[in-house]
Amino acid sequence: MWFKRDLRVHDHAPLVAASAHADALAIFIIEPEWLSSPDCDASHVDFALTCLAELRAALAERGLPLLVRVGSAVQVLTQLQNELAFTHLLSHEETGAGWSYTRDRQVSVWCASTNVSWQQFNQNGVIRGLRNRAGWAKRWQARMDAPLHLLNGKFSAALSLDQPELPTIASLGLLAHGKNLQTAGERAARRTLSSFVQVRGYGYRKALSSPLSAEEGCSRLSPHLAFGTISMRTVHQATELAIGNTPERELAYALRGFAGRLRWHCHFMQKLENEPDIEFHNFARVCDGLREDAFNNNRFEAWCAGQTGYPMVDACMRSLRATGWLNFRMRAMLVSFASYHLWLHWRHTGLFLARQFLDYEPGIHWSQMQMQSGTTGINTLRIYSPTKQAQDQDPQGHFIRRWVPELAKVPLPYLAEPWKMDLSVQRMAACMIGADYPLPIVDDKAAMKAAKDSMYGLRKTPEARMEAADVQDRHGSRKSGLPASGQRRNAKKPRTPETPSPQGDLFA
Ligand SMILES: Cc1cc2nc3c(=O)[nH]c(=O)nc-3n(C[C@H](O)[C@H](O)[C@H](O)COP(=O)(O)OP(=O)(O)OC[C@H]3O[C@@H](n4cnc5c(N)ncnc54)[C@H](O)[C@@H]3O)c2cc1C
């Protein structure tokens, strides 16, 4: 039983299947290809190691040893094959980054050559080998409504092998990350889910957009879904149960909004499953060459460091770097600023963000990076003004003052645009622009206009229009008669930046 990004015991189909075998053993492989990939961060590995410690104890209680080995998958499996001569390999399907796709293909070849039967189970709504998006949402619903895979009893006669101590970040050769991360592990995931569907979910829709309220008001389940410490099916079923059971209309309404986002999770992952290339190349190839040659490293470094001179951008970046999490709207603003104002290619900024996001999920991440950079060819262009976002989402300036302490004494009317302070105000605020805090890295209005001119100019071309139809055909979702969450077919759908405009693709 090969654990991958499914570090839990509940709702685990391969684990249940393994329990039918007389001599079962669980393994997790820490692969050098993962550790050295440009989207991996020590914080991801740290989170996984904590999950593994808890998982090992939970499996031991059920009589199943968990072996953790370091090495390339084929190399570790070969070694294990020499030790145990195993005949079956059970795991979940994985829709991961390029390195894991390559590894899965190598493992598949290895299994065929050694007569090991590798059975892969699905664990979310992503459908392998899907030819066409019609009816996808119905199939998602059927999978999510299916009974959970629960282990009954203990493993019998499981093999016993030496289980050395788990490695540490340092023993794996990684540097300490210094982030203040969410608690890892299956127990934390289940606590997070129940606190959300019972209490925290009330204000979900209102809390989503501001980084101040989202911290507590969003579910915060994303790292758990990414590492598999909870299954999508468990989250879906707990949400539907809470919607059905609560007498509070407000909670039910909020949870319906949340339930919709669970579908988006798999909808985006399906894009990567169908077209692994979107991690590296524009959805709309007509966008090739748009930003590649214009890459400006000084701009990139200022953006990564939270030193752009735009307080909301800098506050969001610094908060993300310290905690590993940021709400959707602010992620979108960071990318919009990088891709439009700074005209940076999404691949570079996306790798940096992938390392910062504890919940890095390649299928969602690369689709969103491209959506927010205008390279899908089909989504409405959204260019965020960092000044307006500061005024709308942090009207009292608490978030900016917390994460950009150089601006702590800047009067509120200047906080979103500190370069407008005259020298006497700068002295009073103990913040000299250009010395204590940078001047704006680009002119907001001019940069936005230049970006719009380029993007709309390109979109009008016949090649872009033709390709958009093709992308829509390959990746756009279809309405499929899926009942609204909680059976309310006519519930009004909220319009948020993630949802589509009429010409957008998401569930349009
Ligand atoms: C540029 C960019 C990159 C992103 N990269 C990731 C990523 O690597 N991993 C990731 O999980 N999310 C990513 N998101 C989507 C979204 O920001 C996060 O899912 C959300 O902020 C996670 O917090 P939460 O679990 O509290 O979300 P909640 O609002 O509580 O949502 C619950 C779950 O629904 C799913 N979800 C919510 N919003 C979206 C969305 N817009 N698209 C797809 N699924 C969604 C996630 O699984 C999330 O955990 C990205 C968004 C942008 C703009």
The ligand as an ORCA input file, in Angstrom:
! r2SCAN-3c Opt
* xyz 0 1
  C      -3.095     32.230     -8.324
  C      -3.856     31.272     -7.453
  C      -3.265     30.081     -7.076
  C      -3.974     29.170     -6.297
  N      -3.333     28.016     -5.932
  C      -3.997     27.111     -5.179
  C      -3.359     25.908     -4.786
  O      -2.185     25.642     -5.130
  N      -4.061     25.034     -4.005
  C      -5.347     25.287     -3.631
  O      -5.946     24.475     -2.916
  N      -5.969     26.420     -4.012
  C      -5.339     27.345     -4.759
  N      -5.986     28.493     -5.134
  C      -7.443     28.637     -4.870
  C      -7.837     29.287     -3.524
  O      -7.175     30.493     -3.330
  C      -7.592     28.362     -2.341
  O      -8.175     27.097     -2.584
  C      -8.198     28.871     -1.041
  O      -7.734     30.160     -0.763
  C      -7.807     27.904      0.074
  O      -8.289     28.305      1.336
  P      -9.507     27.543      2.028
  O      -9.276     26.089      2.062
  O      -9.750     28.214      3.335
  O     -10.649     27.857      0.996
  P     -12.235     27.796      1.089
  O     -12.748     29.076      0.555
  O     -12.674     27.386      2.431
  O     -12.600     26.684      0.016
  C     -12.643     25.286      0.322
  C     -11.910     24.513     -0.713
  O     -12.486     24.724     -1.993
  C     -11.474     24.721     -2.992
  N     -11.417     26.037     -3.621
  C     -11.744     27.231     -3.083
  N     -11.583     28.210     -3.992
  C     -11.153     27.620     -5.106
  C     -10.825     28.109     -6.391
  N     -10.930     29.370     -6.732
  N     -10.405     27.218     -7.304
  C     -10.306     25.897     -7.015
  N     -10.608     25.381     -5.813
  C     -11.034     26.236     -4.876
  C     -10.168     24.421     -2.283
  O      -9.955     23.037     -2.288
  C     -10.458     24.899     -0.874
  O      -9.641     24.276      0.088
  C      -5.302     29.450     -5.907
  C      -5.874     30.656     -6.283
  C      -5.170     31.558     -7.049
  C      -5.801     32.856     -7.439
*
